[in-house]
């Protein structure tokens, strides 16, 4: 979820990985990385886990990648980062009803919390994922909001614009749920702006749909149509967006 290859001065490999990742080519991006160091193995595993969340495919490859990253991890932060990815994979499997792995997700993120100290670069991503768990599995919006705010502060401190695009969007989603339209619209607008500036194409359609939910017509319809165009361009990824972009059902016939 955190960005690689998104800032000037990155090496050509990271730039190539970012470009593939941002266009939903996670397997191709992972293939560029040799899992022979803790950092490269973790990055490769993270790409494969992200593919599962967006496509609902590639679960075995992600498991294999995670086992390699876990085997190579030596420091507490490396082990914590691998546990964070383990928790995300279990969360994705539960969210997509592949298999209920909610307990595994909680345990893995708990291990990561014990290993990654507050203020460390990986802590913001961990806090964000704890927010996802609270919002979507535990159904605790208050806990989710607190975790997202910690993640937002951490992403700001460590200059991680991609993660900021996620924290803006999810905080705005909670605001929309509470009827705070102005706050929601601001957060969704910021999320979309960052993703467009980064060229994060696979995340742009979801950002457009979220902003549409906080807008009025005709702007809402325009945003959703743009999201449909990008969704088709990427071959129907992310898969879960199909439900959001389905055309409204025709009115029932009356006698």
N, C-alpha and C positions, 0 to 999 in steps of 0.2 A: 504494500500500500504506500509505503514511503518511496520517495522518488530517487531514481538513479538516472544519470545522464540528462538531467534537466537544466543544468547550469553551464555557462561558458567555461571552457577549460577542461571539461571531462575528456577522458581518453577515448579514442575511436571505438574501442570495444563497448564501453558503457553507452556511448551515443547510439551505436547500432542496436544494442539491447533495448534501450529506451524506445527507439523508433518502432521496433517490432512489437514491444509490449503495448505501446499506446495505440497500436492498430489491431489489437486482439490476436497477435501472433505469438502467444506465450510459448508454445512448443519450439518454434523457430528461435526465439530469444534464448530459451534455456539451452538449446543445442550449441549456442556460441560459447557457453561457459563450461570450463573443465572443473569438475568438482574435486579438486585436489588440494584446496585450502579451506579452512573454516569459512572464510568470507564468501568465496565463490560457491561453495556447496550450499550455504545458507541462501544466497541470492537465487541460485537455481531452484532450490526447493520453494522459495517464496513465489517465484513465477509460476510454478506448477500448481501450487495451492491457489493462487489467484485465478488460474484457468478454471479450476474446479468450481469456484464461486460464480464465475461468469458464464460458464458453458454447461455445468453439471456433467462434465466428462473428465476423464484422465485421473480418476481417483487412485488407481494402482501406481501410476507414474509418480504422483505426488507423494504417496506413501514411501516409495523407494527413495525419492529425493530427500525426504525428511529423515529417513533412517541413515542415509549417508551424512547429512548435516549433523545429526545427533552424534554419530560416531566420531566425527572430526572435531567437534566442539571441545575445547579444553578449559577456557576461562569461564567464570560465572556468567559474564555478559553473553558469551557465545552460547552457553547452555540455555540461558534465559531466552535468547532470541529464537533458538530452535524450539523451545517449549511454546513460545508465542505463536510460531507457525503451526505447531501441532494443535494448539487450541483453535486456531483459525480454521484448519482443515476439519476438525471435529464439529465446529460451529457450522461450517458450510454444509457438511453432510446432514446435520440435523435440520438446518433451515430448508434444504431442498428435499427433505423426507427420504433421503437415501437410506439412512439408518439413524436411530436416535443415539447420538453420542454427546448429549448435553453434559452428562457428568464428566466425561473425558475432557470436554472443552473447559469446564470450570476448573478441573484439577490441573490441566496444563497451564492455563492462564494464572492460576494460583502459584504454580512453581515459578513461572516467569516473574511474577511480582516479587517473590522472595529472592530472585537472582539478579534482577535488573534494578539498580539503585535509583531512587528519585533523582531527577536531573540528568540522568544518562540519556544519550541520544535515542536509544530504543524504547525509553519509557513512554514517550508520547504515543507511539503506535500501540503499545500494550494497553495504555489507558483507553484509547479509542476502541480497541477490540473488546475490552471489558464493558464499554458502553453498548456495543452491539449486542453482547450477550444479555445485558440487563434489559435493553429495549425489546429485543425480538424473541428471546427465549424465557427470561424470567418475568417479562412484562412489567418492569419497574421503571417507568419513565423518569422518576426523580433520581434514581441511582444512575440511569443512563445520562441524564443531563450533567450530573456532577462529573462523571467520567469523561464526557465529551469536552467539558470546560477545561479539565486538567490536560487533556490531549491537545486542545486548542492552544493553551498557554505554552505547552512544551513544543509544539510545532512552530509557534511564533519564535520562541527562544532559539531554536535550532535551525531556523530558516528553511523549513520544509513546506514549500507551497503546495505540493500535491496532497499531503496529509491535511493541510489547512482547508483545501477544497472539500475534503470529506467532513471535517468537523463543522465547517460552515453549513454544509448541506443537512447534516443530521441535527444540529442544534435548531436550524430553521424548521425542520420537520416537526420537532417537538413544539416549537412556537406555533406552527400552523395548527397542530392538534389542540392547542390551548386557545385558539382564536386570535392570536396576536399576528394579524396579517402584515402589518408594516415590518415587524421584526423578521417574520418569515420571508417576506419578499426581499429584504436586504440580504439575508443570509444566502438565499438561493441565487441571487444575482452575483454575489461575491464568488460563490462556488463555480458558477458558470464562467465568470470572467477569468478566474485562475486556470480552469481547464482549457479554455480557448487559448489563453496566452502560452500555456505549456505545450499545446498541441496534443493533449490527452484525448484523442478521438473517442476511444471506447467509453470514456466517462462523460462525454458531452451530451449524448442523448438522455441519459438519466438526469443530468442537471437541467436540461431543457424541460423535461416532463415535470420535475419538481417545481420549477419556476412557474410553469403553466398552472399548476394546482393553486398557486397563490395569486394568479392574475385573473382579470376579467376579459370577456370577449370584446373585440375579436382577437386580442393579443394571445389569449390562451390557446385558441385553435391554431394560430400561426406557429407558436412554439411547439405544439404537439406534431404538427405536420413536418416541421424541420427535424424533430426527433425521429419520426417515422423514416424520413429519408436516410438519416445516418444509420438507423437500425438496419434497414435493408442493405445499405452499403457494406456493413460489417457482417452480413450473413446471418442476421438474427441474434446478435450478441450485444449485451447480455441477455440470456434466455428469459430471465424473470421479467424483463421489460415488456415482453409480448402481452402480458395481461394488462399493463398500463396503457398500451397503445392500441388495444383491440377497439374497433369501431363500436359505437354505441348500438345496442340492440334496437331493431325497428320496433315501433309501437305495436302493441297487440291489436289484432283485427277486432273490430266491434261489429255487432249485428246491425 
